[in-house]
Amino acid sequence: MKKILFLAMLLWAGISAFGQAQNKTQVKKVLADKIVGQVGDRIILRSDVLNAILDFKRNYPDAGDAVPTECEVLEGQLIKKALVLQAEKDSLKISEEDVEAELDFRIRQFIAAYGSKEILEEISGKTVYQIKDYFRIPIREDKLGEEMRKTVVGNVRITPNEVKEYFNKIPKDSLPFYEMEVEMSQLVIHPKATRDVEEYVIQQLNDYRRQVEVLGKSFEQLAKLHSEDPGVRENNGYYALNRNERNFDPAFMAAAFRLKDGQISPVFKSKFGYHIIQMISRNGDDAGVRHILKIPPITDEEMKATTKLLDSVRNMLMAGTMTFGEAVNKYSTDEKAKFTGGSLAGRDGSNYLTIDQLTREQIQILEKMKPGEFSKPIAFTDEMGKKAVQIIHLKRKTEPHRENLADDYNRISQRALEEKRQAVLEKWFKEKVPNYYVAIDEDYISCEDLAMWRKFARNIGN
């Protein structure tokens, strides 16, 4: 039970159920699904466990050793099922309005991730209304379990003395050392090319398509010569796709899987620029394609206009007539940033970024800034080679140091509070779990995380 709080947050907040559903086909290709855990009448499938890990890796690509194991995820699922059952037993209520609001929020996130409602529906194979119906029961259960957990630990508080006692118990040679860290947000605008420039790029791509289809030229050779995809030097424009993969641009995926072998797509737009795709081969949900990417060039005039706009935004921020979150929501061209107010997350999912997670330009700017300040507009080129302008809001900055109460009180107090909550929750589970039917697959019999659950469980045979 050592990771109860972490796992509960992981299962409720960090993992997209939509991603799990999208990848279920992939899991079944590798392994026939089976029940690996059960609490009461609530079952846990092997695919639930594997999909949770896949989604965690997608959501936290730099997590490293923090990626949960199958044992940890199964423990989290058992916890969740027990909380839901107890919530129903205690007659806790979740309003339909709350469920509907959460569904609407999830749908907005999906649409932002996929680019449009139409692309979301095409790739998922469901209408928005069908997606909402599909997830209505899981979200209601998530909210019930969360409400039960709040009932158990919601009133747990911690005093400054308890934080100090917790910190003093940590061996001094075990205290972590922190490099310079910053907490920051950014507002990024990618200037839009003029329509004439975009039309010129579209004509170029249509000409490449004609050269292949009419003149018999090699698509691969044209990609090597003309594509502005940074990876073209290594892959000659080739990508292996799976229809359920979420790491590719949704517009790209939708255009690719409309094609038959040998076909070339019409010109289409993604968040990276304009493309044409040639389908090399397709087998069900798997496909091999080549593409040519052209990025409409941004002129100095567009960069100057965007810089001028962000200058006026900065003046409003400094005058206090607009918050940074409001500015991001109104002006950012990064739709995902609007869900976070532009805040950047570190590898561990926290709001702290270490120096190695910053660009050289960001480091130079932040060195001259004080917490609370807003940078002047900064022109830069992103990882895809697209020009952009940004404003940075520095919230907090620390110098390299060994963990201490003065600099890291919030971080230490949160750990101390979680430990106290964990103890309360663990005690609660020890009282409640014996009242439920519990079963665990024998493949997980050696999991140390499941020691308490095994005391009350019977094994599920293969």
C-alpha positions in Angstrom: 0.0 0.0 0.0 3.0 2.3 -0.2 1.8 4.1 -3.3 -1.9 4.5 -2.6 -2.1 8.2 -3.1 0.1 8.2 -6.1 -1.8 5.4 -7.8 -5.2 6.9 -7.0 -4.2 10.1 -8.6 -2.7 8.3 -11.5 -5.9 6.3 -12.2 -8.3 9.2 -11.7 -6.4 12.2 -13.1 -3.5 11.2 -15.2 -4.7 8.5 -17.6 -7.0 9.1 -20.5 -9.8 6.4 -20.7 -10.1 7.3 -24.4 -6.5 6.3 -25.0 -7.2 3.0 -23.2 -10.1 2.3 -25.5 -8.2 3.3 -28.6 -5.3 0.9 -27.7 -7.4 -2.1 -26.7 -7.1 -3.6 -30.2 -3.3 -3.4 -30.0 -3.2 -5.2 -26.7 -5.5 -8.0 -27.9 -3.2 -8.6 -30.8 -0.4 -9.5 -28.4 -2.3 -11.2 -25.6 -5.7 -12.7 -25.2 -7.5 -10.7 -22.5 -8.4 -12.2 -19.2 -9.5 -11.2 -15.7 -6.6 -10.5 -13.4 -8.3 -9.0 -10.4 -11.7 -8.6 -8.8 -13.3 -6.8 -5.9 -16.9 -7.6 -5.2 -18.6 -7.7 -8.7 -16.0 -5.4 -10.2 -13.5 -7.1 -12.5 -10.1 -5.9 -13.7 -8.8 -7.0 -17.1 -5.2 -7.6 -18.1 -5.7 -5.0 -20.9 -6.8 -2.5 -18.3 -3.5 -2.8 -16.6 -1.4 -2.7 -19.8 -3.3 0.2 -21.3 -2.9 2.2 -18.1 0.9 1.8 -18.4 0.9 2.7 -22.1 -1.2 5.8 -21.4 1.1 6.9 -18.6 4.1 6.6 -20.9 2.4 8.7 -23.5 1.3 11.4 -21.0 4.7 11.4 -19.2 7.3 10.5 -21.9 10.2 11.5 -19.6 8.9 9.7 -16.5 11.8 7.2 -16.6 11.8 5.0 -13.5 8.5 6.6 -12.4 6.5 4.5 -14.9 4.3 2.3 -12.7 4.7 -1.5 -12.9 1.9 -3.9 -13.6 1.8 -4.8 -9.9 1.4 -1.1 -8.9 -1.3 -0.5 -11.5 -3.2 -3.6 -10.4 -3.0 -2.4 -6.8 -4.4 1.0 -8.0 -7.2 -0.7 -9.8 -8.1 -2.8 -6.7 -8.1 0.3 -4.6 -10.4 2.1 -7.0 -12.9 -0.8 -7.2 -13.0 -1.1 -3.4 -13.6 2.7 -3.0 -16.4 2.6 -5.5 -18.1 -0.4 -3.8 -17.9 1.3 -0.4 -19.2 4.6 -1.9 -22.3 2.7 -3.2 -22.7 0.9 0.2 -22.5 4.3 2.0 -25.0 5.8 -0.6 -22.7 8.6 -1.7 -24.2 10.5 -4.5 -22.7 12.0 -7.6 -25.0 14.4 -9.5 -25.6 13.8 -13.2 -24.6 17.5 -13.8 -21.2 16.7 -12.4 -20.8 13.7 -14.6 -22.0 15.6 -17.7 -19.6 18.5 -16.9 -16.7 16.0 -16.7 -17.8 14.4 -20.0 -17.9 17.7 -21.7 -14.5 18.6 -20.3 -13.0 15.3 -21.6 -14.6 15.8 -25.0 -13.0 19.3 -25.2 -9.6 17.8 -24.4 -10.0 15.1 -27.1 -11.1 17.6 -29.7 -8.1 19.8 -28.8 -5.8 16.8 -29.1 -7.2 15.6 -32.3 -7.7 18.9 -34.0 -11.4 18.9 -34.7 -14.7 17.1 -33.7 -14.8 15.6 -37.2 -11.3 14.1 -37.0 -12.0 12.8 -33.5 -15.2 11.0 -34.7 -13.4 9.6 -37.8 -10.5 8.2 -35.9 -12.5 6.8 -32.9 -15.3 5.5 -35.1 -17.9 7.0 -32.8 -19.9 10.2 -32.7 -19.3 12.6 -29.8 -22.6 11.5 -28.3 -21.5 7.8 -28.6 -18.1 8.6 -27.0 -19.9 10.3 -24.1 -22.3 7.4 -23.6 -19.3 5.0 -23.7 -17.5 6.7 -20.9 -20.5 7.8 -18.8 -20.4 4.8 -16.4 -16.5 4.8 -16.0 -16.5 8.5 -15.2 -19.4 8.1 -12.7 -17.4 5.4 -11.0 -14.3 7.5 -11.0 -16.1 10.3 -9.3 -17.7 7.9 -6.8 -14.3 6.5 -5.9 -12.8 10.0 -5.6 -15.7 11.1 -3.4 -15.2 8.1 -1.1 -11.5 8.8 -0.9 -12.2 12.4 0.0 -14.6 11.1 2.7 -11.8 9.0 4.2 -8.8 11.5 4.0 -10.4 14.8 3.2 -10.2 16.1 6.7 -6.6 15.0 7.3 -4.4 18.1 8.0 -0.8 18.6 8.9 0.8 21.2 11.1 4.2 23.0 10.7 5.5 21.0 13.6 4.6 17.7 11.9 6.3 18.9 8.7 9.4 19.7 10.7 9.3 16.3 12.4 8.9 14.5 9.1 11.8 16.4 7.6 14.1 15.8 10.6 13.6 12.0 10.3 15.1 12.1 6.8 18.8 11.2 7.0 20.8 14.2 5.9 22.8 12.2 3.3 19.4 11.1 1.8 18.2 14.7 1.2 17.8 15.3 -2.6 20.0 17.9 -4.3 18.2 20.3 -6.6 19.8 22.1 -9.5 18.5 25.5 -10.4 14.7 25.1 -10.9 12.2 27.4 -12.3 8.4 27.5 -12.3 7.2 29.3 -15.4 4.5 29.7 -18.0 4.7 30.8 -21.6 2.4 32.3 -24.1 3.4 31.3 -27.6 2.0 32.6 -30.9 2.9 31.1 -34.3 2.4 33.8 -36.9 0.1 32.9 -39.7 1.4 33.0 -43.2 -0.4 35.1 -45.8 -3.0 33.4 -47.9 -0.8 34.0 -51.0 2.1 32.2 -49.4 -0.1 29.3 -48.4 -1.5 29.1 -51.9 2.0 29.0 -53.3 3.0 26.1 -51.0 -0.2 24.2 -52.0 0.6 24.6 -55.6 4.1 23.2 -55.0 2.7 20.1 -53.4 0.1 19.6 -56.1 3.0 19.9 -58.6 5.0 17.1 -56.7 1.8 15.0 -56.8 1.5 15.5 -60.6 5.2 14.6 -61.1 4.6 11.3 -59.5 1.2 10.4 -60.9 1.7 11.8 -64.5 5.5 11.9 -65.0 6.3 8.8 -63.1 8.9 10.4 -60.8 9.8 8.8 -57.5 7.9 10.1 -54.5 10.8 9.0 -52.2 13.2 11.1 -54.2 11.0 14.1 -54.2 10.6 13.8 -50.4 14.4 13.7 -50.0 14.7 16.8 -52.1 11.8 18.9 -51.0 10.3 17.8 -47.7 10.8 20.1 -44.7 10.2 17.3 -42.1 13.4 17.3 -40.0 13.3 13.5 -40.0 13.5 13.1 -43.8 17.3 12.7 -43.8 17.0 9.5 -41.8 13.7 8.1 -43.1 13.3 9.5 -46.6 9.8 10.6 -45.6 8.7 7.1 -44.6 6.6 6.4 -41.4 5.1 3.2 -40.1 1.7 3.9 -38.6 -0.9 2.2 -36.5 -4.5 3.5 -36.7 -4.7 3.5 -32.9 -1.5 5.5 -32.3 -2.0 8.9 -30.7 1.4 10.4 -31.1 0.9 11.4 -34.7 -1.0 14.4 -35.7 -4.7 13.5 -36.1 -5.1 15.3 -39.4 -2.2 13.3 -40.7 -3.6 10.0 -39.5 -7.1 10.7 -40.9 -5.6 11.6 -44.3 -3.4 8.5 -44.4 -6.0 6.0 -43.6 -8.3 7.3 -46.3 -5.8 6.0 -48.9 -5.5 2.7 -50.7 -2.1 1.2 -51.7 -0.2 3.4 -54.1 -2.6 6.4 -53.7 -1.4 9.9 -53.1 -3.6 12.2 -50.9 -4.8 15.6 -51.8 -2.9 18.4 -50.1 -4.0 18.8 -46.5 -3.1 20.9 -43.5 -1.8 19.7 -40.1 -0.4 21.6 -37.2 3.0 21.3 -38.8 2.2 22.7 -42.2 0.9 21.3 -45.5 1.4 17.7 -46.7 0.8 15.1 -49.3 1.0 11.4 -48.4 1.6 8.3 -50.5 0.3 5.0 -49.1 3.0 2.4 -49.6 1.2 -0.5 -48.1 -1.7 -1.1 -45.7 -2.7 -4.1 -43.6 -5.8 -3.5 -41.4 -4.8 -0.9 -38.8 -1.1 -0.9 -39.9 0.2 1.1 -42.7 3.5 2.3 -44.3 3.4 5.8 -45.8 5.7 8.5 -47.2 5.0 12.2 -47.0 6.3 15.5 -48.1 5.9 18.4 -45.7 6.1 22.1 -46.7 6.0 24.8 -44.1 4.6 28.2 -45.4 7.4 30.7 -44.8 6.8 33.5 -42.3 8.0 36.9 -43.4 9.6 39.6 -41.2 6.4 41.6 -41.4 4.3 38.8 -39.8 7.0 38.4 -37.1 7.0 42.1 -36.4 3.1 42.2 -36.2 3.1 39.3 -33.7 5.8 40.9 -31.6 3.8 44.1 -31.5 0.7 42.2 -30.4 2.6 40.5 -27.6 4.1 43.9 -26.6 0.6 45.1 -26.0 -0.3 41.9 -24.1 2.7 42.3 -21.9 1.7 45.9 -21.1 -1.7 44.6 -20.0 -0.1 41.9 -17.9 2.2 44.4 -16.2 -0.7 46.8 -15.6 -2.7 44.0 -14.0 -5.7 44.4 -16.4 -5.2 40.8 -17.7 -4.0 37.6 -16.0 -1.5 35.4 -17.8 -4.0 32.6 -18.0 -6.5 34.9 -19.7 -3.8 36.0 -22.1 -3.0 32.4 -23.0 -6.6 31.5 -23.4 -7.2 34.5 -25.8 -4.0 34.6 -27.8 -2.1 31.3 -27.7 -1.9 29.2 -30.9 -1.2 26.1 -28.7 -4.7 24.7 -27.9 -3.3 22.4 -25.2 -1.7 25.3 -23.3 -5.2 26.8 -22.8 -6.0 23.9 -20.4 -2.9 24.7 -18.2 -2.8 28.5 -18.5 0.6 28.1 -20.3 2.3 26.4 -17.3 5.1 24.1 -18.2 5.5 20.8 -16.4 8.7 19.0 -15.5 9.6 15.4 -16.2 8.1 14.3 -12.9 4.8 16.0 -13.6 5.4 18.9 -11.2 5.6 22.5 -12.1 9.4 22.7 -11.5 11.7 22.6 -14.5 15.4 21.9 -14.1 18.0 23.8 -16.3 18.5 20.8 -18.6 14.8 21.1 -19.6 15.2 24.6 -20.8 16.5 25.9 -24.1 19.7 28.0 -24.2 17.6 31.1 -25.1 15.2 30.5 -22.2 18.2 30.1 -19.7 19.7 33.4 -20.9 16.4 35.2 -20.5 15.5 33.7 -17.1 18.9 34.6 -15.7 18.0 38.3 -16.0 14.4 37.9 -14.7 13.0 38.1 -11.2 10.0 36.0 -10.0 6.8 37.7 -11.0 8.2 39.4 -14.1 7.1 39.0 -17.7 9.8 38.8 -20.4 9.7 41.0 -23.5 8.5 39.1 -26.7 11.1 36.6 -27.8 11.3 35.4 -31.4 12.4 31.7 -31.8 12.2 28.7 -34.0 10.5 25.6 -32.6 11.5 22.0 -32.9 9.6 21.7 -36.2 11.4 24.6 -37.7 8.4 27.0 -37.4 8.9 30.6 -36.4 7.1 31.8 -33.3 7.1 34.5 -30.7 6.7 34.0 -26.9 6.4 35.8 -23.6 7.7 34.0 -20.5 6.2 34.5 -17.0 8.7 33.6 -14.3 6.8 32.5 -11.2 9.6 31.2 -9.1 13.4 30.5 -9.3 15.7 28.6 -6.9 19.5 28.3 -6.9 21.2 24.9 -6.7 20.8 23.6 -3.2 20.3 20.6 -0.9 16.6 20.2 0.1 15.8 22.4 3.2 12.7 23.7 4.9 13.3 27.3 3.9 13.4 26.7 0.1 11.4 23.6 -0.2 8.7 23.8 2.5 5.8 23.3 0.1 7.3 20.3 -1.5 8.2 18.7 1.9 4.9 19.5 3.5 3.0 17.9 0.6 5.1 14.7 1.0 4.4 14.7 4.8 0.7 15.2 4.2 0.6 12.4 1.7 2.3 10.1 4.1 -0.2 11.0 6.8 -3.1 10.5 4.4 -1.6 7.2 3.3 -1.5 5.9 6.9 -5.2 6.9 7.3 -6.2 5.3 4.0 -4.2 2.1 4.7 -5.9 1.7 8.1 -9.3 2.2 6.4 -8.5 -0.5 3.8 -7.4 -3.0 6.4 -10.8 -2.5 8.1 -12.9 -2.7 4.9 -11.2 -5.1 2.5 -12.0 -8.2 4.6 -15.7 -7.5 3.9 -15.3 -7.9 0.2 -14.8 -10.8 -2.2 -11.2 -10.3 -3.5 -9.5 -12.3 -6.3 -6.1 -11.9 -7.8 -4.6 -13.8 -10.8 -1.8 -16.1 -9.9 0.5 -14.3 -12.3 0.6 -11.5 -9.8 1.0 -13.6 -6.7 4.6 -12.4 -6.2 3.8 -8.7 -6.2 4.9 -7.1 -2.9 2.5 -4.3 -3.5 -0.4 -6.7 -3.2 0.6 -8.3 0.1 -2.4 -7.0 2.0 -4.8 -7.9 -0.7 -3.5 -11.4 -1.0 -4.4 -12.1 2.7 -8.1 -11.9 1.7 -7.9 -13.0 -1.9 -8.3 -16.3 -3.7 -6.3 -16.9 -6.9 -7.8 -16.7 -10.3 -6.7 -19.7 -12.3 -5.3 -19.2 -15.8 
